[in-house]
Amino acid sequence: MSKSVTIRVEDQLHALLKERAEAEGTTVTALIAQAAHDAVRDPRLEGAADVFRAFINDNADAFDAAFPDDTPARLDAPGQAA
């Protein structure tokens, strides 16, 4: 369920928001909602996915060697779809 929030912005800011929304194929409401979401996002999670991917990339061969029966199909292996 969503809640309605009303804000007042200067005409110039509204024009910029509208221009940006049109350029991105979205709405002013969606832009503002994303900005609000970003404002309350847990900063500890910033970059966490990149760190996790790097860890997996750096250690995949070691895991495969240690647990050969549990080695998953690698999407980057020859003949595999990426």
N, C-alpha and C positions, 0 to 999 in steps of 0.2 A: 504494500500500500504506500502511496506517495503522499506527501504533504505539500501544500501550496505555500510558497514563500514570496512575498512581494518586496521588491527593492526599488529604489529610485536611483537612476543614473543620469548624468548630464547627457544632453542631446548628442554631443560629439562622441562620447563613449558608446552610446547606443548605436550610432551610425557605424562605428568601428566594429562593434560586436556583430551587427547585421552583415556587414561586408565580409567579415571573417567566416561567419556561419555559412553564407552563400558560397564562398570559395571552398569550404570544406564539405559542402553538401549536407549541412545539418541545420539546426535551429539555434537561435539565441539562447533559448531555454536549455538546450542540451550543452552548449558551451559553458554556460554559467554553472550548470549542475556538475559538469566535469571539473571545473575550476574549484568548486566547493569540495568535491570528493578528493581532489589532489591536496587541498588545504588541510584535510584531516587525516590523510594517509599516514600510516606508521613509517617514519623515516628510517627505521631499522631495516625495513624491507627493500629500500632503494638499492637496486643492483643485485639483490639476492639471487635472482634467476641467472644473471650473468655469472656470478661467482659459482653457483651450482653447476652450470653447464661447463665452465672452465675446469672445475674439479673432476667432473665425469670424463671430459676429454683427456685430461692429464693422467687419469688413473684407470681408464677403461681396460687397457691391456693387462695391468696388474690384477684387476678384479677377475678378468677372463682367465688368467693363468691360475689364480688361486681357487677359482670355482668353475672349472671347465664344464661341468654338467649343467650349470645354471646360466651359461652364457646365452644372452638373448640374441636374436637375429639383429645384426647391425644395419641400420638404414644406409650407412655410408659404405657398406661392403660392395664389392663388385657384383653387379647383377641385381642389386636391391634398389628399389625406388626410394628416392629421397623425399 
